[in-house]
Amino acid sequence: MDGGAVRRDRRANAPRLRATNKYGPKAVGDANSRRRRRPLGPPKRADCGKHSAAKLDGRPPSLGFRPVRRRTPAVAAAAHQERIMTLVHAGRASSWLRSDQSLSNRDDFVDGVESLLSTVERNGIEIVRFLWVDHNGVLRGKGVAREALAGRLRSGVGLSTVRQSASLLDLAQPCPGFEVMDEVRITAVPSTFTLLSYAPGSAAVLCDLLTRDGAPWGACPRTFLRDAVDRAAHLGFDVVAAFEPEFTLLRDEALLDDGLMMDSEAFDVTNDYVVALIRALRTTGMTVEQYHPEASPGQHELTVRPAPALRAADNHVWQRAFTRGVARERGLRATFAPVPMPGLRGNGNHVHLSLWRDGNAFAAPTGGLSDVAHHFIAGVLAHLPGLTALLCASVNSYERLIRGNWAGAFGCYGPDNRDAAIRVPSALQGDEIGTTNVEVKPCDATANPYLALGAIVYAGMDGVERRLDPGVPLTADPNGLSDAELRRRGVTTLPRSLAEAVDALERDEFLMSVLGSPRRELYTTIKRADVRDMARMDSDSVFALHAKRF
């Protein structure tokens, strides 16, 4: 997986788009429509140990702009899919630059609703699922029938706040501000609407969680990522990202295949399913880049094209839903659980990302990583113990997060170092600048993608703002080094359980600050409940529960 591209052209006096490489448009400009600049007070800092200040390369960070006027959202109507994808591939689709797909422009929201309703009518859709992701990474929703859809698109759908406090056992956890008698609104983002090819007569739309008066709710995951992207924009950067999930296929609760990693015969076994999945994902506007059988029996990996951060998280939500839905349609079961059953290597969900400002800000002009990229890496490493609670968010995660498993269990970074927490992938020949990115490896699909990506962006931007130095990259295999040598080289230890990770999160003042209240209290309460609940269950039941939920 390679980093993607988003670039702004500050010389433009009228909207225009320029084609670029396969990762999307380089530029869109509109001098008459500036992104609202929001003052951001400095957060509290965490103690970052050996990471010290270093000079930022190039000119000092400056506030750029993004268009705030949004055109009609691209609705995934089947009759228009080919034209939409042609525009995306040519780098002319303006939606690629909409990192904030919210309801800030009422005219465009109305246009999006009308287009959505038209698509529902043309395709004979009977029910539309209003979906959101809870703090355990579970995709939840309420269905709205066609006859009531127009009204609910404008008003939102009522939701008890206590539903966002559910543990993995679906038990509401006591937390101030989350009461049975209080409600928020599940509010559709029309630009995320898609038909569900695996569920005839159904469609779905991703949602923000808003208060009854229409303000962002403090426990809305999409809002958290949007705010993190705003912090990067405050320094003049766009965030481009992609998730790289692995999943396990089963038939009748047995592993579908026992092929080798990248085994041609395993390709044959899954061919019909994978082709159907790629075609289904294409209807959502996603472009699949690579697929291959993975290391464990029944394990597979399919990656999609990078996108602006909020869209990248949305894409991951759809990818999980479609992967499971298409599998169910064909008599299979797909699970993204870190370790669905004992003895398997485990499913990761690595995060690739880069910052863009007049080109790829992670790429040095002479090749390799820029100072900005090094500062970003340093910020992530500085907060990595606390981040782990948001990236490896389940008890089952720590069955995978072990040394020697290519899971990123060593707190360091290095070029193509697959056991380092942060891998620097080698750039692709012919597009070295466009494909320069970093990969955050200790992440799996039990994480809420909005919280995970948002926390990485916050941590990385903390490093950029404070110009932290990540130290020397680790070019050796960390598995071959003694503990003493690892310490000498500054390689840190990641938490070994969810309980340890939550402890580390609570000690990280910076992360707790950006999580804000009530999210920080809610998240830690839910995770500690999961730790207690899983401790009361036998090991096989814990594996089975995670395989079912994820």
KOLBAKOL-578143 format. One line per 10 residues: number of its first residue (from 1); their letters; for each residue x, y, z of C-alpha. Coordinates in Angstrom, 1 decimal, padded with zeros to 4 digits. Layout:
NUM> a> X Y Z ~ ...
REM end
This chain:
1> mdggavrrdr> 000.0 000.0 000.0 ~ 001.3 003.4 -000.9 ~ 000.6 006.9 000.2 ~ -001.9 009.0 -001.7 ~ -001.9 012.5 -003.0 ~ -003.9 015.6 -002.3 ~ -002.6 019.0 -003.4 ~ -003.9 022.5 -003.4 ~ -003.1 025.2 -006.0 ~ -002.9 028.6 -004.2
11> ranaprlrat> -002.6 030.5 -007.5 ~ -006.1 029.6 -008.6 ~ -008.7 032.3 -009.0 ~ -011.4 030.0 -010.1 ~ -012.2 026.4 -009.4 ~ -010.2 024.0 -011.5 ~ -008.7 020.6 -011.2 ~ -005.5 019.1 -012.6 ~ -004.9 015.5 -013.2 ~ -002.1 013.7 -011.3
21> nkygpkavgd> -000.9 010.2 -010.6 ~ -003.2 007.4 -009.8 ~ -003.7 008.5 -006.2 ~ -006.0 011.4 -006.9 ~ -006.1 015.1 -007.9 ~ -003.2 017.3 -007.2 ~ -005.0 020.6 -007.0 ~ -008.3 022.4 -006.6 ~ -008.5 026.1 -006.0 ~ -011.1 028.7 -005.4
31> ansrrrrrpl> -009.9 032.1 -004.1 ~ -013.4 033.2 -003.2 ~ -014.1 030.3 -000.9 ~ -011.7 029.9 002.0 ~ -011.8 027.2 004.6 ~ -012.8 028.6 008.0 ~ -009.8 028.9 010.2 ~ -010.5 027.9 013.7 ~ -008.2 028.9 016.5 ~ -006.8 025.9 018.3
41> gppkradcgk> -005.3 026.4 021.7 ~ -002.2 024.4 022.5 ~ -003.0 021.1 024.2 ~ -001.3 019.8 027.3 ~ 001.9 018.0 026.5 ~ 002.9 014.4 027.4 ~ 006.3 013.6 028.7 ~ 008.0 012.3 025.6 ~ 011.2 011.1 027.2 ~ 014.2 011.0 024.8
51> hsaakldgrp> 012.3 012.8 022.0 ~ 013.7 016.3 021.8 ~ 013.1 019.4 019.7 ~ 014.5 019.7 016.2 ~ 014.4 022.3 013.5 ~ 011.6 022.0 010.9 ~ 012.8 022.0 007.4 ~ 011.6 024.5 004.7 ~ 009.5 027.5 005.5 ~ 007.5 027.7 008.7
61> pslgfrpvrr> 004.1 026.1 008.7 ~ 001.5 028.4 007.2 ~ -002.2 028.2 007.0 ~ -003.4 027.1 003.6 ~ -007.0 027.0 002.4 ~ -009.5 024.5 001.2 ~ -012.8 025.2 -000.6 ~ -015.7 025.5 001.8 ~ -018.4 025.6 -000.8 ~ -019.3 022.0 -001.6
71> rtpavaaaah> -020.9 020.9 -004.8 ~ -023.7 018.4 -004.8 ~ -022.5 015.2 -003.1 ~ -021.8 012.3 -005.5 ~ -024.5 009.7 -004.7 ~ -023.7 006.2 -005.6 ~ -026.5 005.7 -008.2 ~ -025.9 002.6 -010.3 ~ -026.5 004.5 -013.6 ~ -023.8 007.0 -012.7
81> qerimtlvha> -021.1 004.8 -011.3 ~ -019.0 004.4 -014.5 ~ -018.9 008.2 -015.0 ~ -018.0 008.9 -011.4 ~ -015.1 006.4 -011.4 ~ -013.8 007.8 -014.7 ~ -013.6 011.2 -013.1 ~ -011.9 009.8 -010.0 ~ -009.3 007.9 -012.1 ~ -008.6 011.1 -014.1
91> grasswlrsd> -008.1 013.1 -011.0 ~ -011.1 015.4 -011.7 ~ -013.5 014.3 -009.0 ~ -014.0 017.2 -006.6 ~ -015.2 014.9 -003.8 ~ -011.7 013.6 -003.4 ~ -010.8 016.9 -001.7 ~ -013.8 017.0 000.6 ~ -012.2 015.8 003.8 ~ -015.1 017.3 005.8
101> qslsnrddfv> -018.3 015.7 004.5 ~ -020.6 017.4 007.1 ~ -023.7 019.4 007.0 ~ -022.2 022.9 007.2 ~ -023.7 023.9 003.8 ~ -027.4 023.6 004.0 ~ -028.0 024.1 000.2 ~ -025.7 021.3 -000.6 ~ -027.2 019.1 002.1 ~ -030.7 019.7 000.5
111> dgvesllstv> -029.3 018.8 -002.9 ~ -027.7 015.7 -001.5 ~ -031.0 014.6 000.1 ~ -032.9 015.1 -003.1 ~ -030.3 013.1 -005.1 ~ -030.4 010.4 -002.4 ~ -034.2 010.1 -002.5 ~ -034.2 009.9 -006.3 ~ -031.7 007.1 -006.2 ~ -033.8 005.2 -003.6
121> erngieivrf> -036.9 005.6 -005.8 ~ -035.2 004.5 -009.0 ~ -033.6 001.4 -007.4 ~ -036.7 000.2 -005.5 ~ -035.0 000.6 -002.1 ~ -037.3 -000.2 000.8 ~ -035.1 000.5 003.8 ~ -032.0 002.7 004.4 ~ -029.7 001.9 007.2 ~ -028.4 004.9 009.2
131> lwvdhngvlr> -025.1 003.6 010.4 ~ -022.4 004.7 012.9 ~ -019.5 002.9 014.6 ~ -019.5 002.6 018.4 ~ -016.5 002.8 020.7 ~ -015.9 -000.9 020.4 ~ -015.5 -000.7 016.6 ~ -018.9 -002.3 016.0 ~ -021.0 -001.0 013.1 ~ -024.5 -000.2 014.4
141> gkgvareala> -027.5 001.4 012.9 ~ -031.2 002.0 012.6 ~ -033.2 001.3 009.5 ~ -035.6 003.9 008.0 ~ -038.3 002.8 005.6 ~ -038.7 004.6 002.2 ~ -041.9 006.4 003.2 ~ -040.3 008.0 006.3 ~ -036.9 008.6 004.7 ~ -037.3 012.3 003.6
151> grlrsgvgls> -038.2 013.4 007.1 ~ -035.5 011.5 008.9 ~ -032.8 012.7 006.5 ~ -033.6 016.2 007.7 ~ -034.4 015.5 011.4 ~ -032.1 012.6 012.1 ~ -033.1 009.5 014.0 ~ -033.3 009.4 017.8 ~ -030.8 007.4 019.8 ~ -030.5 007.0 023.5
161> tvrqsaslld> -027.0 008.2 024.6 ~ -026.6 005.1 026.6 ~ -026.3 003.0 023.4 ~ -022.8 004.6 022.8 ~ -021.7 003.3 026.2 ~ -022.2 -000.4 025.3 ~ -019.5 -002.9 026.1 ~ -018.5 -005.8 023.8 ~ -021.2 -007.9 025.6 ~ -023.6 -005.1 024.7
171> laqpcpgfev> -024.1 -004.0 028.3 ~ -024.4 -000.3 028.9 ~ -021.7 001.0 031.2 ~ -022.3 003.6 033.9 ~ -020.8 006.8 032.8 ~ -021.9 010.4 033.5 ~ -023.7 012.0 030.6 ~ -024.9 008.7 029.2 ~ -028.4 008.2 030.4 ~ -031.4 006.2 029.2
181> mdevritavp> -033.6 009.3 029.4 ~ -031.3 011.4 027.1 ~ -031.1 011.3 023.3 ~ -028.9 012.4 020.4 ~ -029.6 012.3 016.7 ~ -028.2 009.8 014.2 ~ -027.7 012.3 011.3 ~ -027.1 011.1 007.8 ~ -024.2 012.4 005.7 ~ -025.7 012.1 002.2
191> stftllsyap> -022.4 012.0 000.3 ~ -021.7 008.6 002.0 ~ -024.9 007.0 000.7 ~ -024.5 003.6 -001.0 ~ -026.6 000.8 -002.3 ~ -026.0 -002.5 -000.6 ~ -025.4 -004.9 -003.5 ~ -025.4 -007.9 -001.2 ~ -028.7 -007.0 000.4 ~ -031.3 -006.4 -002.4
201> gsaavlcdll> -033.8 -003.6 -001.5 ~ -031.5 -002.1 001.1 ~ -029.1 000.9 001.1 ~ -027.1 002.6 003.8 ~ -025.6 005.9 004.8 ~ -022.9 006.8 007.3 ~ -023.9 009.2 010.0 ~ -022.7 011.8 012.5 ~ -024.0 011.8 016.0 ~ -025.4 015.3 016.9
211> trdgapwgac> -027.2 016.7 019.9 ~ -030.8 017.5 019.6 ~ -030.0 021.1 018.7 ~ -027.8 020.0 015.9 ~ -024.3 020.5 017.5 ~ -021.6 017.9 017.2 ~ -021.9 015.4 020.2 ~ -018.7 014.9 022.2 ~ -019.0 011.1 021.8 ~ -019.3 011.2 017.9
221> prtflrdavd> -016.3 009.3 016.4 ~ -016.5 011.0 013.0 ~ -016.4 014.4 014.7 ~ -013.2 013.3 016.5 ~ -011.4 012.5 013.2 ~ -012.8 015.7 011.6 ~ -011.3 017.8 014.4 ~ -008.0 016.0 014.0 ~ -007.9 016.8 010.3 ~ -008.8 020.4 011.2
231> raahlgfdvv> -005.7 020.5 013.5 ~ -003.5 019.4 010.6 ~ -005.2 021.9 008.3 ~ -004.5 024.6 010.9 ~ -000.8 024.0 010.1 ~ -001.5 023.9 006.3 ~ -001.5 020.1 005.8 ~ -004.0 017.7 004.2 ~ -004.0 014.2 005.6 ~ -004.2 011.3 003.1
241> aafepeftll> -004.6 007.7 004.5 ~ -005.6 004.2 003.8 ~ -006.4 001.2 006.0 ~ -004.8 -002.2 005.1 ~ -007.1 -004.8 006.7 ~ -006.6 -008.6 006.8 ~ -009.6 -010.9 007.3 ~ -010.3 -014.6 007.7 ~ -012.8 -016.6 005.5 ~ -014.7 -019.6 006.9
251> rdeallddgl> -017.3 -022.0 005.6 ~ -019.4 -023.9 008.2 ~ -017.1 -022.5 010.9 ~ -014.0 -024.2 009.2 ~ -011.2 -022.2 007.6 ~ -012.0 -021.9 003.9 ~ -008.5 -022.7 002.6 ~ -005.2 -023.8 003.9 ~ -003.0 -022.4 001.1 ~ 000.4 -020.8 001.6
261> mmdseafdvt> 000.9 -017.1 001.7 ~ 000.3 -015.7 -001.8 ~ -000.3 -019.2 -003.0 ~ -001.8 -019.3 -006.5 ~ -004.0 -022.2 -005.6 ~ -005.5 -020.1 -002.7 ~ -006.3 -017.5 -005.4 ~ -008.3 -020.1 -007.2 ~ -010.2 -021.1 -004.1 ~ -011.4 -017.6 -003.4
271> ndyvvalira> -011.6 -016.3 -007.0 ~ -015.4 -016.0 -007.3 ~ -015.7 -014.4 -003.9 ~ -012.9 -011.9 -004.4 ~ -014.1 -010.9 -007.9 ~ -017.6 -010.3 -006.5 ~ -016.2 -008.3 -003.6 ~ -014.1 -006.1 -005.9 ~ -017.1 -005.4 -008.1 ~ -019.3 -004.6 -005.0
281> lrttgmtveq> -016.7 -002.2 -003.6 ~ -016.5 -000.4 -006.9 ~ -020.2 000.5 -006.6 ~ -019.3 002.5 -003.5 ~ -016.7 004.6 -005.4 ~ -013.8 002.7 -003.9 ~ -010.9 001.4 -006.1 ~ -009.2 -001.8 -005.1 ~ -005.5 -001.8 -005.6 ~ -004.2 -005.2 -004.4
291> yhpeaspgqh> -005.4 -008.6 -003.1 ~ -003.5 -011.7 -002.0 ~ -003.9 -014.7 000.3 ~ -002.1 -014.1 003.6 ~ 000.1 -016.1 005.9 ~ -002.5 -018.0 008.0 ~ -005.0 -020.6 006.7 ~ -008.1 -018.8 005.5 ~ -006.5 -015.4 005.8 ~ -006.7 -012.8 003.0
301> eltvrpapal> -005.8 -009.1 002.4 ~ -007.5 -006.6 000.1 ~ -006.4 -003.0 -000.1 ~ -008.0 000.1 -001.5 ~ -006.7 003.4 -002.9 ~ -005.7 006.1 -000.4 ~ -008.1 009.0 000.2 ~ -008.4 012.1 002.4 ~ -008.6 011.0 006.0 ~ -012.3 011.2 006.7
311> raadnhvwqr> -013.1 009.4 003.5 ~ -010.4 006.8 004.2 ~ -012.1 005.9 007.5 ~ -015.5 005.8 005.8 ~ -014.0 003.6 003.1 ~ -012.8 001.2 005.8 ~ -016.3 001.0 007.3 ~ -017.7 000.1 003.9 ~ -015.0 -002.4 003.2 ~ -015.7 -004.3 006.4
321> aftrgvarer> -019.4 -004.2 005.8 ~ -019.1 -005.4 002.1 ~ -016.5 -008.0 002.9 ~ -018.8 -009.6 005.4 ~ -022.0 -009.0 003.4 ~ -020.7 -010.5 000.2 ~ -019.3 -013.5 002.1 ~ -022.6 -014.1 003.8 ~ -024.4 -013.9 000.4 ~ -022.1 -016.7 -000.8
331> glratfapvp> -022.5 -019.0 002.2 ~ -019.2 -017.9 003.8 ~ -018.3 -015.9 006.9 ~ -015.6 -013.2 007.0 ~ -014.1 -012.1 010.3 ~ -011.7 -009.3 010.9 ~ -011.0 -010.4 014.5 ~ -007.3 -010.0 015.4 ~ -007.1 -013.8 016.2 ~ -010.4 -015.5 015.4
341> mpglrgngnh> -009.2 -018.9 016.7 ~ -006.1 -020.2 018.6 ~ -003.1 -020.9 016.5 ~ -003.6 -018.4 013.8 ~ -001.1 -015.6 013.0 ~ -003.7 -012.9 013.3 ~ -005.4 -010.1 011.3 ~ -003.9 -006.6 011.3 ~ -005.3 -003.4 010.0 ~ -002.2 -001.3 009.3
351> vhlslwrdgn> -002.7 002.4 008.7 ~ -000.8 004.2 005.9 ~ -000.7 008.0 005.8 ~ 001.1 011.1 004.6 ~ 000.7 014.8 004.9 ~ 000.3 017.0 001.8 ~ 001.1 020.7 001.3 ~ 002.1 021.9 -002.2 ~ 003.1 018.2 -002.8 ~ 003.9 015.3 -000.5
361> afaaptggls> 005.2 016.9 002.7 ~ 006.6 013.5 003.8 ~ 008.9 013.3 000.8 ~ 012.3 015.1 000.9 ~ 013.3 016.7 -002.4 ~ 016.5 014.6 -002.6 ~ 014.7 011.4 -001.7 ~ 013.7 009.7 001.5 ~ 011.7 011.2 004.4 ~ 011.4 015.0 005.0
371> dvahhfiagv> 011.9 016.6 008.4 ~ 008.1 016.9 008.6 ~ 007.8 013.2 008.3 ~ 010.4 012.6 011.0 ~ 008.7 015.0 013.3 ~ 005.4 013.2 012.7 ~ 006.9 009.8 013.3 ~ 008.4 011.1 016.6 ~ 005.0 012.3 017.7 ~ 003.5 008.9 017.1
381> lahlpgltal> 006.3 007.1 018.9 ~ 006.1 009.5 021.8 ~ 002.5 008.7 022.4 ~ 002.6 005.1 021.2 ~ 001.9 003.3 024.6 ~ -001.3 005.3 025.0 ~ -002.2 005.1 021.3 ~ -002.1 001.3 021.6 ~ -005.4 001.4 023.6 ~ -007.1 003.1 020.6
391> lcasvnsyer> -005.4 001.0 017.9 ~ -005.4 -002.4 019.5 ~ -008.7 -001.9 021.2 ~ -009.8 -005.4 022.4 ~ -008.6 -008.1 024.7 ~ -008.1 -010.3 021.6 ~ -005.8 -007.7 020.1 ~ -002.9 -008.8 022.3 ~ -003.1 -012.4 021.1 ~ -001.7 -010.8 017.8
401> lirgnwagaf> 000.5 -008.0 019.2 ~ 003.5 -010.2 020.0 ~ 007.1 -009.9 018.9 ~ 008.1 -011.8 015.7 ~ 004.6 -011.6 014.3 ~ 005.1 -008.6 012.0 ~ 002.5 -006.9 014.1 ~ 004.7 -003.8 015.0 ~ 005.3 -004.9 018.6 ~ 008.6 -002.9 018.9
411> gcygpdnrda> 008.4 000.8 019.7 ~ 010.6 002.1 016.9 ~ 010.7 003.0 013.2 ~ 012.7 001.8 010.3 ~ 012.8 001.4 006.5 ~ 010.7 -001.7 005.5 ~ 011.1 -002.9 009.1 ~ 008.0 -005.1 009.4 ~ 008.3 -005.7 013.1 ~ 008.7 -001.9 013.9
421> airvpsalqg> 005.6 -000.1 015.1 ~ 006.2 002.4 012.3 ~ 007.5 001.0 009.0 ~ 008.8 003.4 006.3 ~ 007.7 001.6 003.1 ~ 010.1 001.8 000.1 ~ 008.7 004.2 -002.5 ~ 007.7 002.9 -005.9 ~ 010.1 003.5 -008.8 ~ 008.8 006.3 -011.1
431> deigttnvev> 006.7 007.9 -008.4 ~ 009.0 008.1 -005.5 ~ 007.5 011.4 -004.2 ~ 003.9 010.4 -004.7 ~ 004.3 007.1 -002.9 ~ 006.3 008.2 000.1 ~ 004.3 007.4 003.3 ~ 004.5 005.8 006.7 ~ 002.8 002.7 008.0 ~ 001.5 002.4 011.5
441> kpcdatanpy> 001.4 -001.3 012.2 ~ 000.1 -002.0 015.7 ~ -003.6 -001.5 014.7 ~ -006.4 -004.0 014.1 ~ -010.0 -003.9 013.0 ~ -011.4 -003.9 016.6 ~ -010.4 -000.2 016.6 ~ -012.9 002.4 015.8 ~ -011.3 003.7 012.5 ~ -012.3 007.3 013.2
451> lalgaivyag> -010.7 007.2 016.7 ~ -007.7 005.3 015.6 ~ -006.8 007.5 012.6 ~ -007.8 010.7 014.5 ~ -005.5 009.8 017.4 ~ -002.6 009.0 015.0 ~ -003.1 012.4 013.3 ~ -003.2 014.2 016.7 ~ -000.1 012.4 017.9 ~ 001.8 013.0 014.7
461> mdgverrldp> 000.9 016.7 014.5 ~ 002.0 017.1 018.1 ~ 005.4 015.9 016.9 ~ 005.3 018.3 014.0 ~ 004.3 021.3 016.2 ~ 007.0 020.6 018.7 ~ 009.6 019.5 016.0 ~ 010.4 016.3 017.8 ~ 013.2 014.0 016.7 ~ 012.5 010.3 016.4
471> gvpltadpng> 016.1 009.3 016.7 ~ 018.0 006.9 014.4 ~ 015.9 004.4 012.5 ~ 016.3 000.8 013.3 ~ 017.7 -001.0 010.3 ~ 018.3 -004.4 012.1 ~ 015.7 -007.1 012.8 ~ 014.6 -006.3 016.3 ~ 013.9 -009.9 017.0 ~ 017.7 -010.6 016.9
481> lsdaelrrrg> 018.6 -008.0 019.5 ~ 018.8 -008.5 023.2 ~ 016.6 -006.5 025.6 ~ 019.7 -004.6 026.7 ~ 020.6 -003.7 023.0 ~ 017.0 -002.7 022.3 ~ 017.0 -000.3 025.3 ~ 020.4 001.1 024.2 ~ 018.9 001.8 020.8 ~ 015.9 003.5 022.3
491> vttlprslae> 013.4 000.8 021.3 ~ 010.4 000.9 023.7 ~ 008.0 -001.8 024.8 ~ 004.4 -001.7 023.9 ~ 001.6 -002.7 026.3 ~ 001.1 -006.4 026.5 ~ -002.6 -006.3 027.4 ~ -005.6 -004.1 027.0 ~ -005.5 -003.3 030.7 ~ -001.9 -002.1 030.4
501> avdalerdef> -002.8 -000.1 027.3 ~ -005.7 001.7 029.0 ~ -003.4 002.5 031.9 ~ -000.9 004.1 029.4 ~ -003.7 006.0 027.8 ~ -004.8 007.5 031.1 ~ -001.2 008.6 031.8 ~ -000.9 010.4 028.5 ~ -002.2 013.9 029.2 ~ -002.0 014.9 025.6
511> lmsvlgsprr> -004.2 012.1 024.3 ~ -006.6 012.4 027.1 ~ -006.9 016.1 026.4 ~ -007.6 015.7 022.6 ~ -010.1 012.9 023.3 ~ -012.0 015.3 025.4 ~ -014.9 014.8 027.7 ~ -017.1 012.7 027.8 ~ -015.2 010.6 025.2 ~ -012.2 009.9 027.4
521> elyttikrad> -014.2 008.8 030.4 ~ -016.5 006.7 028.2 ~ -013.8 005.0 026.3 ~ -011.7 004.0 029.3 ~ -014.8 002.8 031.1 ~ -015.9 000.6 028.2 ~ -012.5 -000.9 027.8 ~ -012.1 -001.7 031.5 ~ -015.5 -003.4 031.4 ~ -014.3 -005.5 028.5
531> vrdmarmdsd> -011.2 -006.6 030.4 ~ -013.4 -007.6 033.4 ~ -015.9 -009.4 031.3 ~ -013.4 -011.4 029.2 ~ -011.5 -012.4 032.4 ~ -014.7 -014.2 033.5 ~ -015.0 -016.2 030.3 ~ -013.0 -019.2 029.1 ~ -010.4 -018.8 026.4 ~ -012.4 -020.5 023.6
541> svfalhakrf> -015.4 -018.3 024.3 ~ -013.3 -015.1 024.1 ~ -011.9 -016.1 020.7 ~ -015.4 -017.0 019.5 ~ -016.9 -013.7 020.7 ~ -014.4 -011.6 018.9 ~ -014.7 -013.7 015.7 ~ -018.4 -013.1 015.8 ~ -018.4 -009.4 016.7 ~ -015.7 -008.4 014.2
REM end
